Each structure stands twice: as structure tokens, then as C-alpha cells.
Amino acid sequence: MNLVVLIPLLSAFALQPANMDPVFGPATDARRILVCLYASIALASVAGLTLIAIGEPDLARQIGFTLFSLQIIYKLMTVPMVGLSSPIVITNVTVAAIHMATLITAWRS
């Protein structure tokens, strides 16, 4: 899920940064820091998928538990901080719900 969302998003930031202004605001230091956070999440997701591919699912699960838990917390914190009128926050809540379901499924297995 992370890569489905982040690959197009990071590509848009890299290739058409001005098009991101209406939703993310102008290209400020804060926005560049956010892009770094998104890139870090993407890299950690690739690492987890790579671990699964090379036969290390337990290590991948540990990365997933940590990564998804942190994402759920920060994404849900955007609701009171920004409000549900932002398309970013709505996306955050959707991704948080998917990650919660993933964590519950992984915890049970």
C-alpha cells in the first residue's frame, strides 16, 4: 500500500513540484522534510518486501509492525491538527485504516 501511494506521489514531487502546491503548499523546507519522510517510508517498505522475497518474513514482519504503527499514529494525528477538509488527511485516514487491518491480520498469524 505504501508504494502504491508513495511512488506516484514522490514522482510528482520530483517531476512536477509546482503541481503539488495547491495541496501541499509552496516548496518550503517543511515540505522538503515531508518528502524525506515519505521517501524513508518508501525505502523501508521496499526493504520489507525485499526481506520477504529473500525468505526473511519474520524480519519483514518486525519492520512492518514498527513502520505501520508509526504511520498510523502520525496519520491519525493529522485529523485534529489539519481537519478532514484536506484531501491529504482523508488519504491518511484511509491508509491508516488499511495499515490497522494489516497489523491485526499479521498479529493473528
Summary of the structure (lengths in Angstrom):
residues: 109
radius of gyration: 14.9
end to end distance: 19.3
largest distance: 43.9
contacts: 281
relative contact order: 0.12
helix: 87%
strand: 0%
